[in-house]
């Protein structure tokens, strides 16, 4: 998607009138920042409230980029994101993914992190999947306990009891407990199998059963208990670096 120069000029003038409060707030970032916001808003015909909110999202993305690193946005990445942000609620955690990816598209040092596929990935993520992915990223591997034939996943007490039944040595018991994923972190834990399959389909996670294989060498799992482990793929790690708050630059304005 490209911006027609004539349309852009007219839209920039309109945008300056439609969202004056936002532009006044970002004036301190310099004329180039205001120009960037207006050019990104140019293709979209919006009411005053929508235009102002969208401009605020763009300003937030720019603030995350240190001033010396700011570059004109990569249109092929930036414009689809801006279009999607029109419909995003501020409280939705997925909104931050779009804002962070937009920030990468305007960062001369980190623009390479803005992989073209990330936009499509974000559009397909459920909030629970983001929670799951962020949690998995905190460990080099995450152990999943999934009892066979049960629709209700084990709560912390049940997981602890099943680990006791495995009779692991104390150091190994502590290690497994630390790496164990807790379903209670999800809003809809009953959807976990769907989330797991979908994130794998998106190329964000992969099975990594090195630890589980080590456990099986010590003792076979108890009846009805299935253990497996997962980790983010290299693609998933780059996605998290580019699109999550933990991957944002703290040196912006």
C-alpha positions in Angstrom: 0.0 0.0 0.0 1.4 3.4 -1.0 0.4 7.0 -0.3 -0.6 9.1 -3.2 1.3 12.5 -2.8 -1.8 14.6 -3.6 -4.0 12.6 -1.3 -1.4 12.8 1.4 -1.1 16.6 1.3 -4.8 17.0 1.6 -5.2 14.4 4.3 -2.3 15.9 6.3 -4.1 19.2 6.4 -7.3 17.5 7.5 -5.5 15.3 10.1 -3.9 18.4 11.7 -7.4 19.8 12.3 -9.1 16.5 13.3 -6.6 15.5 16.0 -5.1 18.8 17.2 -4.7 17.6 20.8 -2.6 14.7 19.9 -0.4 16.7 17.6 0.0 19.3 20.3 1.1 16.6 22.7 3.8 15.3 20.3 5.0 18.7 19.1 7.9 18.4 21.6 9.2 15.4 19.6 9.9 17.6 16.6 8.3 18.3 13.3 9.5 15.1 11.7 7.5 13.1 14.3 4.3 15.1 13.6 4.9 14.7 9.9 5.2 10.9 10.3 2.0 10.7 12.3 0.1 12.7 9.7 1.4 10.7 6.8 0.4 7.5 8.4 -3.0 8.8 9.0 -3.3 10.2 5.5 -5.0 7.2 3.8 -7.7 6.8 6.4 -10.9 8.7 6.6 -11.9 8.8 10.3 -14.0 10.7 12.7 -12.3 13.0 15.1 -12.3 10.6 18.0 -10.9 7.7 16.0 -8.3 9.8 14.3 -7.1 11.1 17.7 -6.9 7.6 19.2 -5.0 6.3 16.2 -2.6 9.2 16.2 -1.9 8.5 19.9 -1.0 4.9 19.1 1.4 6.1 16.4 2.9 8.6 18.8 3.4 5.9 21.4 5.3 3.8 18.8 7.5 6.7 18.0 8.3 7.4 21.6 9.8 4.0 21.9 12.5 4.8 19.3 15.5 6.9 20.4 15.5 10.1 18.4 18.8 9.4 16.6 17.4 6.1 15.4 14.1 7.3 13.9 13.6 6.7 10.2 10.7 7.2 7.9 8.3 4.2 8.4 8.5 1.2 6.1 5.1 1.6 4.4 4.7 -2.1 3.6 4.9 -2.8 7.4 3.5 0.4 8.9 0.3 1.0 6.9 -1.3 -2.4 7.5 -0.6 -2.0 11.2 -2.1 1.5 11.3 -5.2 0.2 9.5 -5.6 -2.6 12.0 -5.0 -0.3 15.0 -8.2 1.6 14.0 -10.2 -1.3 15.5 -8.0 -2.1 18.5 -9.1 -1.3 22.1 -6.4 0.1 24.4 -7.0 -2.6 27.0 -6.5 -5.4 24.5 -3.0 -6.9 25.0 -2.8 -7.6 21.3 -2.8 -3.8 20.7 0.7 -3.5 22.3 2.0 -6.1 19.8 0.9 -3.8 16.9 2.3 -0.7 18.5 5.7 -2.4 19.2 5.9 -3.8 15.6 5.1 -0.3 14.3 7.9 1.0 16.4 10.4 -1.4 14.8 9.3 -0.2 11.4 10.5 3.3 12.4 13.7 2.3 14.1 16.9 2.4 12.0 18.7 0.1 14.4 16.0 -2.5 14.7 13.9 -2.3 11.5 15.3 -5.7 10.6 13.3 -7.2 13.4 10.1 -6.2 11.7 9.7 -9.5 9.8 6.8 -9.2 7.2 5.2 -12.3 8.6 4.8 -10.8 12.1 1.8 -8.7 11.2 -0.1 -11.8 10.0 0.9 -13.7 13.1 -0.5 -10.9 15.4 -3.8 -10.9 13.5 -4.3 -14.6 14.3 -3.3 -14.5 18.0 -5.8 -14.9 20.8 -5.1 -13.0 24.1 -4.7 -16.4 25.9 -2.1 -17.5 23.3 -0.1 -14.4 24.0 -0.2 -15.1 27.7 0.9 -18.7 27.1 3.7 -17.6 24.7 5.0 -14.9 27.1 5.1 -17.5 29.9 6.9 -20.1 27.8 9.5 -17.5 26.9 10.5 -17.1 30.5 12.0 -20.6 30.6 14.5 -22.3 28.3 11.9 -25.2 28.2 8.5 -25.5 29.7 7.2 -28.9 30.9 3.5 -29.6 30.3 1.6 -32.1 32.4 -1.4 -33.4 30.5 -3.3 -36.3 32.1 -4.7 -38.6 29.4 -8.5 -38.8 29.2 -9.2 -35.8 31.4 -10.9 -32.6 30.2 -10.0 -30.6 33.4 -6.3 -29.9 33.6 -4.4 -30.4 36.8 -4.3 -27.5 39.3 -1.1 -26.7 41.3 -2.0 -29.2 44.1 -2.7 -32.0 41.6 0.5 -31.3 39.7 2.4 -31.4 42.9 0.9 -34.7 43.9 1.6 -36.3 40.6 5.2 -35.2 40.8 5.5 -36.7 44.2 4.3 -40.0 42.7 7.1 -39.9 40.3 9.6 -40.0 43.2 12.3 -37.9 41.5 15.4 -37.0 43.5 15.1 -33.7 45.3 17.2 -31.5 42.9 15.4 -32.9 39.9 12.0 -32.5 41.6 12.7 -28.8 42.2 13.9 -28.4 38.6 10.8 -30.0 37.1 8.5 -27.9 39.4 10.3 -24.7 38.3 9.8 -25.6 34.6 6.1 -26.7 34.9 3.5 -24.7 33.1 0.4 -23.7 35.1 -2.9 -23.8 33.2 -4.5 -21.4 35.8 -2.6 -18.5 34.0 -5.0 -18.8 31.1 -8.5 -17.4 31.0 -9.8 -20.5 29.2 -7.5 -23.4 30.1 -9.9 -25.8 28.5 -8.7 -24.3 25.1 -5.1 -25.2 25.8 -4.9 -28.0 23.2 -6.1 -25.6 20.6 -3.6 -22.9 21.7 -0.8 -25.4 21.7 -1.6 -26.6 18.2 -2.1 -23.1 16.8 1.1 -21.7 18.2 3.0 -24.6 16.7 1.3 -24.1 13.4 2.3 -20.4 13.4 5.9 -21.5 13.9 6.2 -19.8 17.3 6.8 -22.9 19.5 8.2 -26.4 19.1 8.5 -29.6 21.0 11.7 -30.0 23.0 11.6 -33.2 24.9 15.2 -33.3 26.1 14.3 -32.8 29.7 11.3 -35.1 29.6 13.5 -37.9 28.0 15.9 -37.5 30.9 13.0 -37.9 33.3 11.8 -41.1 31.6 15.3 -42.6 32.0 14.9 -42.3 35.7 11.3 -43.4 36.1 8.4 -44.1 33.8 5.5 -41.8 34.3 2.5 -42.9 36.4 -0.5 -44.3 34.6 -2.6 -41.7 32.8 0.1 -39.0 33.0 1.7 -37.5 29.9 4.7 -35.2 30.2 6.1 -33.2 27.3 8.1 -30.0 27.0 8.1 -27.1 24.6 10.1 -24.0 23.8 9.9 -20.9 21.5 11.4 -21.4 18.1 14.0 -19.0 16.7 11.1 -17.4 14.8 9.1 -17.2 18.0 12.0 -15.6 19.9 12.4 -13.0 17.2 8.7 -12.3 17.3 8.8 -11.8 21.0 11.8 -9.5 20.7 10.1 -7.4 18.1 6.5 -7.3 19.3 6.4 -7.6 23.1 7.1 -5.0 25.7 10.1 -7.0 26.9 11.7 -6.4 23.5 11.0 -2.7 23.4 13.8 -0.1 23.6 13.7 1.9 26.9 15.8 4.7 25.5 13.0 6.5 23.6 11.7 9.9 24.5 
